[in-house]
Amino acid sequence: MTTLSNLDLEKEMKLGRLLTGFDEKMVEGSSYQLRLGNVYYDLSENGKRFELVAGQKVLIKPGHRVVLITQEEFDVPSDMVSRVVSKGSLFSVGLSPVATYADPGFSGKLGIVTQNFSNHYIELSQGEPIAKADFTTLSQPSTKPYKGQHGFQAEIWPIKTHLQKSHKEVSQDSRVFSEQKEALALLPEATRVIIRQLETRMLWLLAALVLAIGINGLTLYLVETESDFLNHLYGVVGSLIASGIIAILALSVAFFRRTK
């Protein structure tokens, strides 16, 4: 098994093999840089297909998984296989690494699945190099070449939705926790700590509010049962003092927790 060098790649492509729509400038030492075409699919939006106009960019939203369709078309001979890895420059902006391949006999544009793990919107220009492909000669031609229609030609990206389950569907599994715990587990530890602190503060404030309402209710009851003006005055003052003390305690707890 031999991986083709840049000279072999240029020779084969000029003969109309391996890739069509190629650019010789994209040939490197032992690989070819695949460029982004004008079509992509957003798997996070039910596989929605986007066809770009001239000058328009691919937009990958935070957390979204997309399929980037190459500009070049493959034409892999039965005695070769192509291995594809995404460009390292895309990792640095938050896109997940990709490693795929084109089987012997594969023909058509290739789809590269990646996900935006950053908290930024990522734009990619048409024609931008997004992956590298090398071609390796097999020991003998494959007797089981690739058959079938690629998602690009079908204009729909195939998704095995039967593998995707909702929390409700797997909630009886002992390995699955509550929906809240599962959601928190997806977040960074620092974010989880902040959310727990906020929940604790909310409980303290709720408890203080309930206590204040209870004391005010008791005070009003005592005032209603006494006709004496002084008792009225004592009741109102006592209610105000109690509410003030509770408010100070609640604010003190919140401030203390914030500065920890």
NORGIWO-V192679 format. One record per pair of residues at least 24 apart in sequence whose ideal C-beta (glycine too) atoms are under 6 Angstrom apart, sorted by the first residue. I is the first residue (numbers start at 1). J is the second residue. D is the distance in whole Angstrom. If there is no record, write none. Layout:
# NORGIWO-V192679
i=I j=J d=D
i=I j=J d=D
This chain:
# NORGIWO-V192679
i=1 j=136 d=5
i=2 j=137 d=5
i=3 j=30 d=6
i=3 j=134 d=5
i=3 j=136 d=5
i=4 j=135 d=5
i=5 j=30 d=6
i=18 j=135 d=6
i=19 j=72 d=5
i=20 j=73 d=5
i=21 j=72 d=5
i=21 j=73 d=6
i=22 j=72 d=6
i=30 j=134 d=6
i=31 j=132 d=4
i=31 j=134 d=4
i=32 j=133 d=5
i=33 j=129 d=4
i=33 j=132 d=6
i=34 j=70 d=5
i=34 j=72 d=6
i=34 j=131 d=5
i=34 j=133 d=6
i=35 j=71 d=4
i=35 j=127 d=5
i=35 j=129 d=6
i=36 j=68 d=6
i=36 j=124 d=6
i=36 j=126 d=6
i=36 j=128 d=5
i=36 j=130 d=5
i=37 j=69 d=5
i=37 j=70 d=6
i=37 j=71 d=4
i=38 j=126 d=5
i=39 j=69 d=4
i=40 j=66 d=6
i=40 j=68 d=5
i=40 j=69 d=6
i=41 j=67 d=4
i=41 j=157 d=4
i=42 j=66 d=5
i=47 j=157 d=5
i=47 j=159 d=6
i=57 j=123 d=4
i=57 j=125 d=5
i=58 j=124 d=4
i=59 j=123 d=6
i=60 j=116 d=5
i=60 j=122 d=4
i=61 j=121 d=6
i=62 j=116 d=6
i=62 j=119 d=5
i=64 j=116 d=6
i=65 j=115 d=4
i=67 j=111 d=4
i=67 j=113 d=5
i=67 j=157 d=5
i=68 j=112 d=5
i=68 j=130 d=6
i=69 j=109 d=5
i=69 j=111 d=6
i=69 j=152 d=5
i=70 j=109 d=5
i=70 j=110 d=5
i=73 j=108 d=6
i=73 j=109 d=5
i=74 j=102 d=5
i=74 j=106 d=6
i=74 j=110 d=6
i=75 j=107 d=5
i=76 j=102 d=5
i=76 j=104 d=6
i=76 j=106 d=5
i=78 j=104 d=5
i=78 j=105 d=5
i=78 j=141 d=4
i=78 j=142 d=5
i=78 j=145 d=5
i=79 j=138 d=5
i=79 j=141 d=4
i=80 j=135 d=5
i=80 j=137 d=6
i=81 j=136 d=6
i=82 j=133 d=5
i=82 j=135 d=5
i=83 j=134 d=6
i=84 j=131 d=5
i=84 j=133 d=5
i=85 j=132 d=6
i=86 j=131 d=5
i=87 j=129 d=6
i=87 j=130 d=6
i=93 j=122 d=6
i=94 j=118 d=3
i=103 j=146 d=4
i=104 j=142 d=4
i=104 j=145 d=5
i=105 j=145 d=3
i=105 j=146 d=4
i=106 j=146 d=4
i=108 j=150 d=4
i=108 j=153 d=6
i=109 j=152 d=5
i=111 j=151 d=6
i=201 j=254 d=5
i=204 j=253 d=5
i=205 j=250 d=6
i=208 j=246 d=5
i=208 j=250 d=4
i=211 j=246 d=6
i=212 j=243 d=5
i=212 j=246 d=5
i=215 j=242 d=4
